Every structure is written in C-alpha cells, then in structure tokens.
Amino acid sequence: MVLTVNEDGFSERDESLLKETDPALPVYRTDVLEPFDIYRTFTGKKKGERLVASETISKENRSLSHRISVWIRMNFFIPDARVGWYHYAKKEIYKIISEHTIRAIVVVAPPHSSHLAGWRVSREKGIPFIPLFIDPWVDIVYYRGMKRSSLTLMIDNYLEQRVLTDSAASIFVTASMKEDYIRKYPSLAEKSSVLYWGYSEENFADLKPFRKEKGEPVIVLHSGNIFDYQNIPLFWQYIQRKIAAGADILLRFTGSVSPGIRAAITEHGLDSVTEYSGFLPYAEVVNQMIRADFLLVCATEKRHLPGKLFEYIRCGRPVIAFGDDNAEVEAILCETGAGKLFGYTETGRDYFDEVDGMTPDMTQVSKYDRKQAAAQLGEILDKTTE
C-alpha cells in the first residue's frame, strides 16, 4: 500500500501514469501543510499559481523578496519545505498499522522530510524502516552557495544520521552515493544496497523508429528540470558557432527551465532556435526523445544519476552528457555504448561528431529495466523482514 498527499502546489501531475498502477493497490492520501502559499504572497505570485522547482532556488533572480524567501526556506524548514507533512503522515501511518499487518516501512525521498514520519513510527512500533535515497540529503548539490546557519546544519545532520543509522536497510540509487554515505556512517556497510532507477520497458514496447524527413533541423533535446547550476555556456557557444557556420539546429526543452539557463540561451543568441515545450505527459516526452537527434543531460552531482538517463539510453538516440567527476554516468554510457560524458570546462569542439552514429548495446541497456529493480527490492524486503 502507498501513502502520499492529496494535492500539492509544487509537483507536476501526469494523470496518464495512473494506468501503470494496479487499481487494487490501496492508496492513502492526507492533507499537507505547505509554506508555498506564503512564498507566493511574498514573491508576488497569485494564490494557487503553479511553482517551478528550478525557479524557487534560482540564483539568477536577485530580487530582495526572492533572496529572503530562499534564506527562510534554507534555514526555517528542516530538512526541507515539505516538513509540514510530518504530522499528517505519522497519524495516517498509525491508522494503516491498526488496520493492516505491515511488515516494513519503505520511504522514497526527496523530499527527505518524508523519511521522518516513517523513521519515528518505526522506532515506536518496532517495524523495520527502509529509506530509499534518490538524492543526497544534507549536502545535496543545490545547497551549494546557499546560506544555512550552523544550528540548521547541526539539526539537519542529526536527522540524516538518525534516519540512516536506525534503518533496517538503506537503499541508494547510485553506487557513488552509497559509498559516500558508508564513509560518513560506517555502520551502513552491511545493510546498504544500490537500486538503479531504470526505465519501464512497457513504455517503449509499442514505439516505432522515427524516420526523419528531409529538411528537418537537427534536434537537441533536454528533458526534465534543468537548473541554474547545470548551465553549460561552452556548449551553447558551440551551438551558436555551428549555426553561424550554416548548421540547422533546434534546441528543445521539455520540463522546467531555470531563469539562469534561459538567460544563457538569450545571451548566446539562440532564442530563435530554442523551443520550450514545458511539462508534457510522459508518453509525449518519450515520443519527443525518440524524435530527437541528440539527447542532452547535465549530471552535475556525481552521486546522482538523472532518471532521464535510463530513458535516454533505451530510446537509442545518441546521448551528450555533461558532468565533472561523474564516473557512474560515464561508466553507464560506455558500457551501453549510448553516448559520451564531457566536462563542464571542455571547449565544445566536435561534440556531435563524437557521439553521432553511436548505437547502444540493447543487451546491456536491458539490465536497467525496472522489472529487475523490482525483483531486487523484493529480495531486500524479504531479507529485512525474515
């Protein structure tokens, strides 16, 4: 069974994905106390206006109201701005436990505040607790350069340490994150696993290869959120030079694009060849990936694998990845033959030439089918609850 929130004003919803959920699966929903209405009022947005993740923490926005709101978020909401769900979630978990036999509590985060209710109930009821980390907690990449007080960091570190060391097992979506946390908390060594996020083969089964029409531009697609700290000015400069030399290139973004990235696109004179599609249903996003000539991903955090990477390699289109010291992304691209990783400080010379024509090894790609991840999760649960 699943516990989540009724509604929030931050996350995008894709109702089409409901068809992938078994109708017989019990889903419990609760209210949530969120600070985002205060944020909207403080920053001049309308009540109920959809917020964009890449905008709320953007450093490009230098307005006083935005900077104050970011400081408040980073220091008053610990571990994060979703901590208002804690009491609702904890109460509902107790209700679920009273009505069902629960053998384990698995919490997927971020937001890392979601871990707190599961951890607390686990300690009080003696039910095994398993946190699953998609991103690091205290030192997640977008905290870099943010002003967090010593007291905030002390509390946040304490919560992270207790959640992980009190867990029956801990799951990380990258080997590098697992290794980093074991160095930080050695007691995790015997109870940690890596579970790659992967892709669902069912989403690709009926897709037909795309045939490009003569005269269509070369499409470079970035799917999902892209933040200020993922800016790649040397690549935009390279695209600019290619277009000036006569290349017909279209940059396409699906998902949210931060103010800093949009400003960089404008600065490099690429507005006329850039398309912002915004949030799209998942099936359409996959269709856009199939239609692209090159798939772009920025892997800034070396302990994180962007979820889109696995859909990218399954699509079979050449992947151009950027990231410094992200050996895991590089290894997956090399192993599958799906693309290449470049550093943020590289000049941009011959990017297209180096990945054009690459054909992924589908035998290697298939290892990341989520059916295998589900089987692995089942083994972890069996071992934890036996």
C-alpha positions in Angstrom: 0.0 0.0 0.0 1.0 3.6 -0.7 0.8 6.8 1.5 1.1 10.1 -0.2 -0.5 13.6 -0.2 -3.9 14.7 -1.5 -2.5 17.6 -3.5 0.4 20.0 -3.5 1.1 23.2 -5.3 4.5 22.3 -6.4 4.8 19.0 -8.2 3.6 18.4 -11.7 0.9 15.8 -12.2 0.6 13.3 -15.1 -2.7 11.5 -14.8 -1.7 9.2 -17.7 0.7 7.4 -15.4 -2.2 6.1 -13.3 -2.7 3.4 -15.8 0.6 1.9 -14.7 -0.8 1.5 -11.1 -2.7 -1.6 -10.2 -6.3 -0.5 -9.3 -6.3 -2.9 -6.4 -3.4 -1.2 -4.8 -4.6 0.7 -1.6 -3.5 4.3 -1.8 -3.9 6.5 1.3 -3.8 10.3 0.9 -3.6 13.0 3.5 -3.6 16.8 3.7 -0.3 18.6 3.9 0.8 21.9 5.5 2.9 23.7 2.9 4.7 27.1 3.0 4.3 27.7 -0.7 1.2 30.0 -0.4 3.3 32.2 1.9 6.1 32.1 -0.8 3.6 33.1 -3.5 2.4 36.0 -1.5 5.9 37.1 -0.5 7.2 37.0 -4.1 4.1 38.5 -5.7 2.7 35.3 -7.3 -1.0 34.5 -7.4 -2.6 32.1 -5.0 -2.7 28.6 -6.5 -0.2 29.6 -9.2 2.0 26.6 -10.2 5.5 26.9 -8.9 8.6 25.7 -10.8 11.3 23.9 -9.0 14.2 25.5 -10.9 12.8 29.0 -10.3 12.3 28.7 -6.5 16.0 28.2 -5.8 17.4 30.2 -8.8 20.4 32.4 -8.0 19.6 34.4 -11.2 16.7 36.1 -9.5 18.3 38.8 -7.5 15.1 40.4 -6.1 15.1 41.1 -2.4 11.9 39.1 -1.8 13.2 36.1 -3.7 16.6 36.1 -1.8 14.8 36.4 1.6 12.4 33.6 0.7 15.3 31.3 -0.2 17.1 32.1 3.0 13.9 31.3 5.0 13.4 28.1 3.1 17.0 27.0 3.7 17.0 27.8 7.5 13.5 27.6 8.9 12.3 24.4 7.1 14.4 21.5 8.2 15.1 19.2 6.4 13.1 20.9 3.6 9.9 22.9 2.8 7.8 19.7 2.8 8.3 19.1 6.5 4.7 20.2 7.1 3.6 16.7 6.0 5.2 15.0 9.0 2.3 15.1 11.5 -0.3 14.2 8.8 1.8 11.3 7.6 2.7 10.0 11.0 -1.0 9.9 12.1 -2.0 8.1 8.9 0.7 5.5 9.3 -0.6 4.7 12.7 -4.1 4.3 11.2 -2.8 2.0 8.4 -0.9 -0.1 11.0 -4.1 -0.5 13.1 -6.0 -1.8 10.0 -3.3 -3.9 8.3 -0.3 -6.1 9.0 2.7 -4.0 8.0 6.0 -5.8 7.7 8.2 -2.9 6.7 8.0 0.8 6.0 9.8 2.0 2.8 10.1 5.7 2.3 11.2 7.2 -1.1 12.8 10.7 -0.9 13.5 13.5 -1.6 11.8 15.4 0.0 13.9 14.0 2.8 11.4 15.2 5.4 9.2 12.3 4.2 11.7 10.0 6.0 10.9 11.5 9.4 7.4 10.0 9.9 8.4 6.5 8.8 11.5 6.6 11.0 9.6 7.8 14.0 6.8 5.2 13.7 9.4 2.5 13.1 11.1 3.4 16.4 7.9 3.4 18.3 6.3 0.3 16.8 9.4 -1.8 16.0 8.6 -2.1 12.3 11.7 -2.3 10.0 12.3 1.0 8.3 14.0 1.3 4.9 14.8 4.7 3.5 15.4 5.0 -0.3 17.6 7.9 -1.3 17.3 9.3 -4.8 19.4 12.3 -3.9 21.9 13.1 -1.1 20.4 14.9 1.9 22.4 17.4 3.9 24.9 18.3 1.1 22.6 18.0 -2.0 24.1 19.9 -4.9 21.6 22.8 -4.9 22.6 23.7 -1.4 26.0 24.8 -2.7 26.4 28.5 -2.1 23.2 28.7 0.0 23.5 30.4 3.4 22.5 27.8 6.1 23.1 28.6 9.7 25.2 26.4 12.0 22.1 25.5 14.0 20.3 24.5 10.8 23.2 22.3 9.7 23.5 20.7 13.1 19.8 19.7 13.2 19.8 18.5 9.6 22.9 16.4 10.1 21.4 14.9 13.2 18.2 13.9 11.4 20.1 12.4 8.5 22.4 10.4 10.8 19.4 9.0 12.8 17.3 8.1 9.8 20.2 6.1 8.2 21.8 4.5 11.3 18.4 3.5 12.7 17.3 1.9 9.4 16.9 -1.8 9.0 18.3 -1.4 5.5 19.2 1.6 3.3 18.9 1.9 -0.5 20.6 4.3 -2.8 20.1 4.9 -6.5 23.8 5.1 -7.2 26.9 3.3 -6.0 28.8 6.5 -5.5 26.1 7.8 -3.1 26.2 4.5 -1.2 30.0 4.7 -0.9 29.8 8.3 0.2 27.3 7.5 3.0 29.2 4.5 4.1 32.3 6.7 4.6 30.1 9.1 6.6 28.3 6.4 8.6 30.4 3.1 8.6 27.6 1.1 10.2 25.7 1.2 6.8 28.3 -1.0 5.2 26.4 -4.3 6.0 22.9 -3.1 5.3 23.1 -0.9 2.2 22.2 -1.7 -1.4 22.2 0.1 -4.8 19.0 0.1 -6.8 19.2 1.9 -10.1 16.1 3.8 -11.0 16.0 2.4 -14.5 13.2 2.5 -17.1 9.9 0.6 -17.8 10.1 -1.5 -20.9 6.3 -1.2 -21.3 6.6 2.5 -22.1 8.8 1.7 -25.1 7.2 -1.6 -26.4 4.9 0.0 -29.0 7.1 2.8 -30.2 8.2 2.7 -33.8 11.6 4.0 -35.0 11.3 7.6 -36.1 12.1 8.5 -39.7 13.4 12.0 -40.1 12.1 14.0 -43.0 14.4 15.8 -45.4 14.9 19.4 -44.4 14.1 19.0 -40.7 16.5 20.5 -38.3 18.9 18.6 -36.1 17.1 18.4 -32.7 19.0 18.5 -29.4 16.6 17.7 -26.6 16.8 18.2 -22.9 14.0 16.5 -20.9 13.1 17.3 -17.3 14.2 20.0 -14.9 17.3 22.0 -15.7 18.7 24.3 -13.0 21.0 27.3 -13.0 23.9 25.3 -11.6 23.6 23.0 -14.7 24.4 25.8 -17.2 26.8 24.8 -20.0 27.8 28.0 -21.6 30.6 26.4 -23.7 28.1 24.1 -25.3 25.7 27.0 -26.1 28.7 28.8 -27.6 29.4 25.7 -29.7 25.8 25.5 -30.9 26.0 29.2 -31.7 29.1 28.7 -33.8 27.6 25.7 -35.6 24.6 27.7 -36.6 26.7 30.6 -37.8 28.5 28.1 -40.0 25.3 27.0 -41.6 24.0 24.2 -39.4 20.3 23.8 -38.9 19.8 23.1 -35.2 16.8 23.3 -32.9 17.2 23.2 -29.1 14.2 21.7 -27.4 13.4 21.7 -23.7 10.6 19.6 -22.1 10.0 20.3 -18.4 11.1 23.3 -16.4 14.0 25.6 -17.4 15.5 27.8 -14.8 15.9 31.6 -15.3 19.7 31.2 -15.5 19.5 28.7 -18.4 17.0 30.9 -20.3 19.3 33.9 -19.8 22.3 31.9 -21.1 20.3 30.9 -24.2 19.4 34.5 -24.9 23.0 35.7 -24.2 24.3 33.3 -26.9 21.7 34.4 -29.4 19.8 31.1 -29.5 16.3 32.3 -28.7 15.1 31.9 -32.3 16.3 28.2 -32.4 15.0 27.2 -29.0 11.7 25.7 -28.1 10.3 25.5 -24.6 7.6 22.8 -24.5 7.0 22.9 -20.8 5.6 20.0 -18.9 4.3 17.2 -21.1 2.6 13.8 -20.4 5.1 11.1 -20.0 4.2 9.3 -23.2 4.7 12.5 -25.2 8.1 13.1 -23.5 9.2 9.6 -24.7 7.9 10.4 -28.1 10.0 13.6 -28.2 13.1 11.6 -27.1 12.6 9.2 -30.0 12.2 12.1 -32.4 15.4 13.9 -31.3 18.8 13.5 -32.9 20.7 14.1 -29.7 19.7 13.8 -26.1 21.3 16.2 -23.6 21.8 15.6 -19.9 23.6 17.6 -17.2 24.9 15.3 -14.4 26.2 17.9 -12.0 26.0 15.9 -8.8 28.5 13.0 -9.0 26.4 10.9 -6.6 23.3 11.3 -8.7 22.1 9.6 -11.9 19.4 11.7 -13.6 16.4 9.5 -14.1 16.1 10.6 -17.7 19.5 8.9 -18.4 17.9 5.5 -18.4 15.0 6.5 -20.7 17.6 8.2 -22.9 19.7 5.0 -23.4 16.6 3.0 -24.0 15.5 5.3 -26.8 18.6 4.5 -28.7 19.4 8.2 -29.6 23.0 9.5 -29.0 23.4 11.0 -25.5 25.6 14.1 -24.9 26.2 14.3 -21.1 27.9 16.9 -19.1 29.4 16.4 -15.7 32.6 16.7 -13.8 33.9 13.7 -11.9 30.7 11.7 -12.6 32.3 8.3 -13.1 29.0 6.4 -12.8 27.3 8.3 -15.6 30.4 7.8 -17.8 30.5 4.1 -17.0 26.9 3.5 -17.9 27.3 5.4 -21.2 30.4 3.5 -22.0 29.0 0.1 -21.0 25.8 0.6 -23.1 27.5 2.4 -26.0 24.8 5.1 -25.7 26.9 8.3 -25.6 29.7 10.2 -24.0 30.3 12.3 -20.9 32.1 15.7 -21.3 33.4 18.0 -18.6 31.9 21.4 -18.0 35.1 23.1 -18.9 35.6 21.4 -22.2 35.5 23.7 -25.2 32.7 22.0 -27.1 34.7 21.0 -30.1 33.3 18.1 -32.2 30.6 17.1 -29.6 28.2 15.9 -32.2 30.9 14.1 -34.2 32.0 12.1 -31.1 28.5 10.7 -30.4 26.9 10.7 -33.8 26.3 7.2 -35.1 26.6 5.6 -31.6 24.3 2.6 -31.3 23.5 1.3 -27.8 24.0 -2.3 -26.9 20.4 -3.3 -26.0 21.6 -6.4 -24.1 23.5 -4.0 -21.7 20.6 -1.5 -21.7 18.1 -4.1 -20.7 19.9 -4.6 -17.4 18.2 -1.3 -16.3 14.6 -2.5 -16.9 12.7 -1.7 -13.7 11.4 -5.3 -13.5 14.9 -6.2 -12.4 15.0 -3.4 -9.9 11.6 -4.5 -8.5 12.9 -8.1 -8.1 16.0 -6.7 -6.2 13.7 -4.6 -4.0 11.7 -7.8 -3.2 14.9 -9.6 -2.1 15.8 -6.7 0.2 12.4 -6.7 1.8 12.4 -10.5 2.2 15.8 -10.3 3.9 14.8 -7.4 6.1 11.6 -8.9 7.3 12.5 -12.6 7.6 
